[in-house]
Amino acid sequence: MGKCAVQRHWLLPRFPRRLYYLVMNRIYNILIGLVACIAAGQAQTPVTLAESRVSALEYNRSLDLARMDVQYAEAAVKSARTAYLPKVDGSGSFMFLPDFGGVALPGFFLPTAESAEAAAAGNYSGTSDAYFPGFNLVMDDLKIYMAEVSLQQPVYAGGRLRTGNQMADRGAEIAREALSLTRAEVVHGTDRAFWGLVAIQEQVVVLQKYVEALDSLESQLAVHFELGLLPRSELLKVTVQRNEARLQLLEVKNMQKIAGMNLARLTGRPLDEPLTAVYEAPAESLSQFEIKNDFSARPELRILQQKSELARLEKLSVRGEYLPQIGVSAGYRYIDVPNLVSGSWNLTVGAGVSIPIIHWRDKKHRTDMARINQMKSEVNFKDAHEQISLEVQQNRFNLETAIQKVDVAAVNLEQAEETLSEVEISFNAGLNNITDLLNARVAWQRASAAQVEARANLEIVKSAYMKSVGLL
């Protein structure tokens, strides 16, 4: 058996068989990885944060609905303005009475009176010899034609016209603020998805470097093991660590695909389109970022303010319904009854006053309802103001903490790199064992991951802070 084994591997007289297969396997894995990376790089679609925001704002359906609400409210404002203008209406009618028998008046002697004044008063003293023969007007198939053009102009409506216009204006402002709120929510959601993808991408890069370093270390230790300079247990430690790193890399790559799909969903792209987040890393820390506590531009507060004003105007409108209503009208009316009244146009002018008298205290009840709505709006505004104030303070603390975490993570990474460099030198000099080297590499990997996470988290927290103060 020994002789056959020697003859089988006579092509490798001075190269250890185990090391040969290990090196060839490593070369094969590297080539496969390079091909996969090239193919993946060609298929990736690079996107920036600005492009993602624009695409999300154009694609989001909630924004489409909010824009429609704004258009609807602006149309309501224009409609309310027309209440000041006179209304001109036209009408026409035709009446046909096929069974109308006509008009008959029997004959009679005319009454007589002692004087014209007595006759005007209806005091008749007798009957004269004058006879009225009467008449019989036959009107089969009576037809009546009428047409009218009229104009109505309100003069005073209890202030309801002005109040209605003001309420329409408030409704338009609410729709615009709701659009701003929806836009801020879409931008913040896109920021979270984008920087989440950035964080995972950087995690993939860090883990790939970590796996490459472990592969290199394993190859180096394999040579030492074949030469009998290292026990197998030390080599297995690196192998186990490398396998765990590969599994972790596989999980993070899957997370990268999910994060890319999430960003694609928000920006209206196909879910199967692989995306790569392209960004510029900040040159310096954001320690100089100006942090304010003014959140008066917050859309939610402005919406509640407008709703409170709407409740006040509603109370005025209810009161106006029970005040006198005055209006004037004018028009031309045409009437034609064939064989009886010739067609002609007549001018009509009129004025009307409506004065509410008894409504069984309906005015008081409806006014109380409007007043309660106004009180509720004021309470909601105060409650929202306190909640938003707390949210702003929380986001401010989160932002300050995130800035500090970025600075600390940068220092930790610098120290981890320095430690790893020293441990590698000491390991090559025989002053440290493989466990120390593995621990140093793990510490570097964790520090790198922490720095990436800290930077991405800072951008997300910054976006949340800007949204909370109404600046997003």
Secondary structure as UniProt FT lines:
FT   HELIX           2..8
FT   TURN            9..11
FT   HELIX           17..43
FT   STRAND          45..47
FT   HELIX           49..59
FT   HELIX           61..81
FT   HELIX           82..84
FT   STRAND          87..97
FT   TURN            98..99
FT   STRAND          103..112
FT   HELIX           116..120
FT   TURN            121..122
FT   STRAND          126..137
FT   STRAND          142..156
FT   TURN            158..159
FT   HELIX           160..226
FT   TURN            227..228
FT   HELIX           232..267
FT   TURN            271..272
FT   STRAND          275..277
FT   HELIX           286..288
FT   TURN            296..297
FT   HELIX           299..321
FT   STRAND          325..337
FT   TURN            338..340
FT   STRAND          341..354
FT   TURN            360..361
FT   HELIX           362..428
FT   TURN            429..430
FT   HELIX           434..468
FT   TURN            469..470
//
